[in-house]
Amino acid sequence: MISMLSMRTIHKQQHESIQHILDKTTHAVHPNGRGDKVISDTTLQSILEATVLHLEAKLSNVSNACILSDSFEQYSGYAVDPEFVLLENTKIDEISNRRVIRSTCAVSGGEVCLIEKPFFNIDECLNSFKQFEAISKRQGVALALLHFQASEYAVHPDCNDDTEGRLYTRVSSIRHSCSPNSWMSLTADGRIILRALRKIQENEELRLTYFRSVELFLPSAARVETLSKLNITCDCGRCTFTDDSRGFVCPSCDMNGLVFLPAMNTTTTYTSSKCTVCSVSLSGSKAGVLSTMEQDLAANVAKLESTFTIDQSLKSIKELLRRCLNAGISDTKYHLTRTLHDMLTDWYAHRGYYGQALQHHIKTMDSDAFVPEQLASALEKLADLTSGYLSLQL
């Protein structure tokens, strides 16, 4: 799911219940077995949200400029600027009291733009009841003030233990995009390294995705629904123009061209993108027919996916894939066929049919290259399947 902690998503009517959590916090026992007490990141989230709402109510007559001018050290004793390195190819701008990180020149894909250490380690700073008391009274106020300096706090869950997490102030100011131009990697000591995902033009804003990589391949409607719950609106081309997860084989040419239906929240009047080969767009009537078939097939795939087990009938999966292809849905550029190919990959691999599993897995890898983490996972799976296939040939 989304890994950004948004302060703006909490409604004021929730304040009383969150404040109760703040007052009656249950501490988890530290896994080291020594009896130390820690606070989970979800509890910290509640603390921060309650504190922010409380301060917003009390500081309603204080200008943002005044709040921004107050020093973090004055309230917490910690430095507001953690250790970070902003390289010469990027700069920080202030727009309406919001940080924006932009490129100062053309940046090539793979170039490092920023390196940042966390200014707050949840598992280290909240490892005793005494420190929790300090956080809830003093540092909590300072953290709330930072709400006015960054659009969100970035919480990086670096492991499955819910007592782990880190907060970053620079990276947290980077806005979401379903078509990001940068990506993050995490070092062993907790530093985030921000790199360009593709070529970035001069003065272009750096954008990250708040989604985990698999969710980026969902259709725009599903992404918009998820983001709306966090009061986030994405203005990238994938969300406002062409939905590249809904590709159809072009009916106007015999050259395997593709057309893509418009994104859910597009304001344009066109019915589809132009064919990638013949440049012809679908007529409104043809697009309507495809959309109707799409809804029926999507419901069937969702039902199959919700009940899928490794013992699922091969016939039912292949039949639904056949129906999708007969409807003109792309074999590799559509989220429904991708889901079915994933099912078939697992079905064949579980039974040792690695050759067939490879054929279906390769069909999903065209879009996997969109995000480095997902590509790495896909390549690892490809290596495992290839190893299994070769072992049968020896």
SVG drawing of the C-alpha trace seen along z (x, -y; Angstrom):
<svg xmlns="http://www.w3.org/2000/svg" viewBox="-22 -35 49 69">
<polyline fill="none" stroke="black" stroke-width="0.4" points="0.0,0.0 0.9,-3.6 3.9,-4.3 3.4,-8.1 1.9,-9.3 -0.6,-12.0 -1.6,-14.4 -4.3,-15.9 -6.4,-12.7 -7.6,-12.7 -10.9,-14.4 -11.4,-16.6 -14.3,-14.5 -11.8,-11.7 -9.8,-13.9 -11.4,-12.5 -10.8,-8.9 -7.2,-9.6 -6.6,-11.7 -7.8,-8.7 -5.1,-6.6 -2.6,-9.3 -3.7,-9.2 -4.2,-5.4 -1.3,-4.1 -0.6,-0.4 3.1,0.3 4.5,3.3 7.2,5.5 10.5,5.1 11.4,8.2 14.9,8.3 13.3,9.8 15.0,7.5 11.7,5.8 12.4,2.5 9.2,0.8 8.7,-0.6 5.9,-2.3 4.7,-1.0 4.6,-3.3 0.8,-3.2 0.7,-4.5 3.2,-7.3 0.9,-8.1 -2.0,-8.6 0.1,-10.7 1.3,-13.0 -2.2,-13.3 -3.8,-14.2 -1.1,-16.7 -1.4,-18.4 -5.1,-18.7 -4.8,-20.1 -2.2,-22.7 -4.1,-23.6 -7.1,-24.5 -5.0,-26.6 -2.9,-28.3 -5.7,-29.2 -4.9,-32.9 -1.2,-32.5 0.2,-33.0 2.1,-30.2 5.0,-32.5 5.3,-32.9 5.1,-29.1 7.7,-28.5 10.1,-31.0 10.1,-29.2 13.1,-27.0 12.8,-23.3 15.5,-23.5 13.4,-25.9 10.8,-23.3 12.6,-20.0 16.3,-20.2 16.8,-18.4 18.1,-20.0 15.4,-20.7 17.8,-19.9 19.0,-16.3 22.1,-15.2 21.4,-15.3 23.2,-16.0 21.4,-17.9 23.5,-17.5 24.2,-20.3 21.6,-18.9 18.7,-19.7 17.4,-22.6 14.7,-23.3 12.0,-25.9 9.3,-27.2 5.9,-27.5 3.0,-28.6 4.9,-27.4 5.5,-24.0 8.9,-22.6 9.4,-21.5 12.5,-19.8 13.4,-20.6 16.2,-19.8 18.7,-22.6 19.8,-21.0 19.0,-18.0 19.4,-14.9 20.1,-11.5 18.4,-8.3 20.2,-6.7 21.8,-9.9 21.7,-10.6 19.8,-13.7 19.6,-13.6 20.9,-11.6 19.1,-11.9 19.4,-10.4 16.2,-10.0 15.7,-12.8 13.7,-10.4 14.1,-6.7 10.9,-5.3 12.6,-2.1 15.6,-4.0 13.9,-7.1 10.8,-5.4 12.5,-2.5 11.5,-3.5 8.5,-4.8 10.5,-7.9 11.4,-8.8 7.7,-8.3 6.7,-10.8 9.2,-13.3 7.9,-12.7 4.2,-13.1 4.8,-16.5 7.7,-18.2 9.0,-16.6 5.4,-16.0 4.8,-19.7 7.9,-20.2 6.9,-17.4 3.5,-19.0 5.1,-22.3 7.0,-20.5 3.6,-19.7 3.6,-23.2 7.0,-22.8 6.3,-19.6 3.2,-18.3 3.6,-14.9 5.9,-12.8 7.5,-9.9 7.5,-6.8 9.8,-4.1 8.9,-0.7 12.3,1.0 11.1,4.4 7.9,6.2 8.2,5.5 5.6,2.8 8.0,1.2 10.3,0.2 10.1,-3.0 11.8,-6.3 10.7,-9.8 12.3,-12.0 11.8,-15.7 13.2,-16.3 11.9,-13.3 8.5,-13.8 8.1,-17.0 8.2,-15.2 4.7,-14.8 3.2,-11.6 2.9,-10.7 1.6,-7.5 4.3,-8.3 7.3,-9.1 10.5,-10.5 12.6,-9.4 12.8,-6.5 14.3,-5.7 16.6,-3.1 17.4,-2.5 20.9,-1.9 21.8,0.3 22.2,-2.7 18.8,-4.2 19.9,-6.7 17.5,-7.3 19.2,-7.7 17.0,-9.5 17.8,-8.8 16.4,-9.8 14.2,-7.1 14.4,-8.6 15.7,-11.7 14.5,-14.7 14.3,-18.1 15.8,-21.3 13.5,-22.8 11.2,-19.8 9.8,-18.9 11.0,-15.6 8.1,-13.2 7.9,-9.8 5.1,-7.2 3.5,-6.5 2.3,-3.2 4.1,0.1 5.2,1.1 2.5,3.7 -0.3,1.2 1.1,-1.1 -0.2,1.3 -3.8,1.1 -6.2,-0.9 -6.5,-4.6 -9.9,-4.2 -8.5,-1.9 -5.5,-4.3 -7.7,-7.3 -10.0,-5.6 -7.0,-4.7 -5.5,-8.2 -8.8,-10.0 -8.9,-8.3 -5.7,-10.3 -7.0,-13.5 -4.3,-13.2 -5.0,-14.0 -2.5,-12.8 -2.1,-15.0 0.2,-12.8 -0.5,-11.7 -1.5,-8.2 -4.3,-9.6 -5.5,-12.5 -4.9,-11.4 -4.2,-7.8 -4.7,-4.7 -1.7,-2.6 -3.0,0.4 -6.0,0.8 -4.6,1.6 -6.6,3.1 -5.5,4.5 -6.2,2.0 -9.2,3.2 -8.2,0.8 -4.9,2.4 -3.2,5.8 0.1,4.8 -0.5,5.6 -0.9,1.9 -2.4,0.9 -5.0,-1.7 -5.5,-2.7 -8.7,-3.9 -8.7,-7.3 -7.9,-7.6 -10.8,-7.8 -10.5,-11.5 -9.6,-12.8 -11.2,-16.1 -10.7,-15.5 -13.4,-14.4 -11.4,-11.9 -12.4,-8.2 -9.0,-6.5 -5.4,-7.1 -4.1,-6.8 -3.0,-3.4 0.7,-2.9 1.2,-1.7 -1.5,-3.2 -2.3,-6.3 -6.1,-5.7 -8.3,-6.3 -11.3,-4.2 -14.7,-5.6 -17.0,-6.4 -19.3,-3.4 -16.3,-0.9 -14.9,-2.3 -18.3,-1.9 -18.5,1.8 -15.0,2.4 -15.7,0.7 -18.9,2.8 -17.0,6.1 -14.2,4.8 -16.5,4.4 -17.9,7.9 -14.4,9.5 -13.0,7.4 -15.8,8.7 -15.0,12.3 -11.2,11.8 -11.8,10.2 -14.0,13.1 -11.4,15.6 -8.6,13.8 -10.4,13.6 -10.9,17.3 -7.6,18.4 -5.6,21.2 -2.7,23.1 -5.1,26.0 -7.4,23.9 -8.6,25.5 -6.3,24.7 -9.2,24.8 -11.1,21.9 -8.0,19.6 -7.2,20.3 -10.8,19.9 -11.0,16.5 -7.7,15.5 -9.1,16.7 -12.2,14.5 -10.1,11.5 -8.0,12.0 -11.1,12.6 -12.4,9.3 -9.4,7.6 -7.6,7.0 -3.8,6.8 -2.0,9.9 0.8,7.9 -0.5,4.3 -3.6,4.9 -4.0,5.4 -6.5,8.2 -4.4,10.4 -1.4,9.6 -3.2,11.0 -4.2,14.1 -0.7,14.7 0.6,14.4 -1.9,17.1 -0.8,19.4 2.8,18.8 2.3,19.9 0.1,22.8 2.6,24.3 5.6,23.6 4.0,25.3 3.7,28.5 7.2,28.3 6.1,27.2 8.8,24.5 8.7,24.1 5.0,23.1 5.6,21.0 8.3,19.1 6.1,18.3 3.4,16.7 5.9,14.9 7.6,13.2 4.2,11.8 4.1,9.8 7.6,8.4 7.0,5.6 5.3,3.4 7.6,4.6 10.4,2.5 8.4,-0.6 9.7,-0.5 13.2,0.8 12.0,2.8 9.4,4.6 11.8,5.3 14.3,6.8 11.6,9.0 10.5,10.1 14.1,10.9 14.6,12.9 11.5,15.0 12.7,15.4 16.0,16.7 14.3,19.2 12.0,20.5 14.9,20.7 17.0,22.7 14.1,25.1 13.6,25.5 17.3,26.1 17.5,28.7 14.9,30.8 16.9,30.7 20.2,32.0"/>
</svg>
